[in-house]
């Protein structure tokens, strides 16, 4: 008895136009992928996400305990449109996206490996052998203290933005407390 596979799909790729509309990864800035998965002639659906994403990768800060809804890659979507919609919603949930996952304020390049951003110098500190990555530090221009450290410039900017947001919120709470008391 022989069984023939009636439909055999090859790996499919989304159109260039559709890929252009996908936001980049909000953490590392890599261009998102959107591809159809076929293994040994069996169709497994569409996959979407950051091509660099892997649990415990040291870049994205996710591990085995990270809920699936918070991860930066997913597979098994029935259509490329549902996969694209999932990715766009995931970026929105991260709260740091926008088209292309761009930062709200731009860094100003001084020279290779040195940038300015919101009162900080962002410096490429150098290669860190144990983690196999390049480290960055954010040095406060006024105090000359290295207040922030990260594995990518984008992560460093996000840390500075989070800190600025939290200090603005705590300042508004203090002011609100003065008016009420």
SVG drawing of the C-alpha trace seen along z (x, -y; Angstrom):
<svg xmlns="http://www.w3.org/2000/svg" viewBox="-6 -73 43 75">
<polyline fill="none" stroke="black" stroke-width="0.4" points="0.0,0.0 1.4,-3.4 0.3,-6.7 0.9,-9.8 1.1,-13.3 -1.4,-15.2 -0.3,-18.7 3.4,-19.4 4.2,-23.0 7.6,-24.5 8.8,-27.0 7.0,-30.2 8.2,-33.8 6.1,-36.9 6.3,-39.6 8.8,-42.4 6.0,-44.9 4.6,-43.0 8.0,-42.7 8.6,-46.4 5.5,-47.1 6.7,-44.8 8.2,-46.7 11.7,-45.8 12.4,-44.0 11.9,-46.6 14.9,-45.2 17.7,-44.6 16.4,-46.4 16.8,-43.4 14.4,-43.3 11.5,-40.9 11.0,-37.8 7.8,-36.3 8.1,-32.9 6.1,-29.8 7.4,-26.6 7.6,-23.3 9.5,-20.3 9.7,-17.1 6.8,-18.2 4.5,-18.9 3.1,-22.4 3.5,-23.9 2.1,-27.4 3.6,-30.8 6.3,-32.1 7.1,-35.6 9.4,-37.5 13.0,-38.6 15.5,-36.4 18.0,-36.8 15.5,-35.9 16.1,-32.8 15.3,-32.1 18.3,-32.8 20.1,-34.6 21.4,-37.4 20.1,-40.1 16.3,-40.0 16.3,-39.2 13.8,-36.3 14.1,-32.9 12.0,-29.7 9.7,-31.4 8.7,-34.2 5.1,-33.8 4.5,-32.9 2.5,-36.1 5.6,-38.1 8.1,-36.3 9.4,-37.9 8.8,-35.1 5.9,-32.7 5.0,-30.0 2.0,-28.0 -0.2,-30.8 -2.6,-29.7 -2.1,-32.8 0.6,-35.3 -1.8,-38.1 -2.6,-36.6 1.1,-36.2 1.7,-39.9 -1.1,-41.1 0.3,-39.1 3.7,-40.7 2.3,-44.2 0.2,-43.7 3.2,-42.2 5.3,-45.3 2.4,-47.5 2.2,-45.4 5.9,-46.0 5.1,-49.7 8.4,-50.6 7.5,-50.1 6.3,-52.3 7.0,-51.7 10.3,-49.9 10.7,-49.8 12.3,-53.3 13.4,-55.1 11.4,-58.3 14.4,-60.5 17.5,-60.0 21.0,-59.5 23.6,-61.9 26.7,-60.3 30.0,-62.0 32.3,-59.4 32.5,-55.6 31.3,-54.0 30.4,-57.3 26.9,-58.9 24.9,-61.5 21.4,-61.0 19.4,-63.0 22.3,-64.2 24.3,-60.9 27.2,-59.8 26.6,-56.3 29.9,-54.5 30.7,-51.2 32.7,-49.8 34.2,-46.8 33.9,-43.1 33.0,-41.1 34.5,-37.6 32.4,-35.7 29.1,-36.8 30.4,-36.9 28.9,-40.3 29.8,-44.0 28.9,-46.0 27.6,-49.6 27.6,-52.1 25.6,-55.3 27.7,-58.0 25.9,-61.0 27.6,-64.1 27.1,-66.2 28.3,-63.7 30.6,-61.6 29.1,-58.5 28.4,-55.4 24.8,-55.0 23.6,-52.4 25.0,-49.3 23.6,-47.2 24.5,-44.8 23.2,-47.0 22.9,-50.7 19.1,-50.3 18.8,-48.6 20.8,-51.4 18.5,-54.0 15.5,-52.0 17.0,-51.9 17.5,-55.7 14.0,-56.2 12.5,-54.0 14.6,-55.8 13.5,-59.2 9.8,-58.0 10.0,-56.7 11.6,-59.9 9.0,-62.0 6.2,-59.9 7.7,-60.0 8.2,-63.8 4.6,-64.3 3.5,-62.1 5.6,-64.3 4.1,-67.4 0.6,-65.9 1.3,-65.1 2.3,-68.7 -0.9,-70.1 -3.1,-67.6 -1.4,-67.9"/>
</svg>
